[in-house]
Amino acid sequence: MGVGSRNEWETMRVGYVVLYVQDADACLRFWTEQVGMIEKGSKQAGAFSIRQVGFADQDFSFELVPLALDRKSTRLNSSHT
């Protein structure tokens, strides 16, 4: 089948979606306590915690990235131009 065929699209899956958030802890509480997701993982990026949440029976997750981390990387990148 060629690129863009119907069968190709049927087998594509999204692993996670990045959500930039103001308050990662509050967002974690919302998704776990109000929506019923679980925390699937976390990692550190300097002083920031990046959390992954999703439903226990699904591979998909949201990655909760503190907005301050994106702003910091934007400032660093713009200083090199």
N, C-alpha and C positions, 0 to 999 in steps of 0.2 A: 504494500500500500504506500502511496505517496505521502509526503509531509502534509499535515493538516487533514488527513483522512478521518473519517468517523471513528474507526477503531482506535486510532492513536489517541484521540481526545477521551475516549471512554476509559482508557487505562491510566490517564494522568491523575495524580493525587497531590494534594497540598499537605506538606508535613507540618508547617507552622506559619503563623502570620505574626509579624512584629507590630506591637502596639506601643507607641511612645506615650508614657504616662507621667503626670505630675507627681503622684504619690504612689509608688509601687506597692507599699505595704497596704494602703487602703484599697487599691485595685485587687491585690491578692485576696484580701478579706472579702471583697464583693464577689469575685468569681467563685471562691470556694464556699462561702457561707450563704450567699443569696442565690447563686445559680446552680450550685451543686457540683462544680468541677473539683478536681484534686490538683495539688501541686505535683508536677511531673519531674521537675528538676530545677536546679539553680546553679548559677556560676557567678564568679566575681569578675568585675572589670574595674580594677583599681578600687576605689572606695564605694563603688556601686554594685548592687546585687541585681542580676537579671534573672527573672523567674519565669518558668514555663508552667502554664496551667491548661488543663483539658479534662475531658470526660474520661473516666477510667476505662471504658470499653472502646475507646477510639484512639487511633494513632495521632490524630490532629491535635495541635495545641496552639495557644497564644503565647507569645514571648513578650513579657512585660518589661520594657526597657525604660529606665528613668530618662525623662526628657532632658535633664541636666547632662546626661552622658552624651546625647546627640549634640547639644549646644557646645559642649567642651570640644568634641571632635570637629565641629564646624569652625570654631575659633582657631583651632590648631591648623586645619587645612587652609583657611583663608589667609593665615599669616605667611604661607609659603608661595602665594601668588604675586 
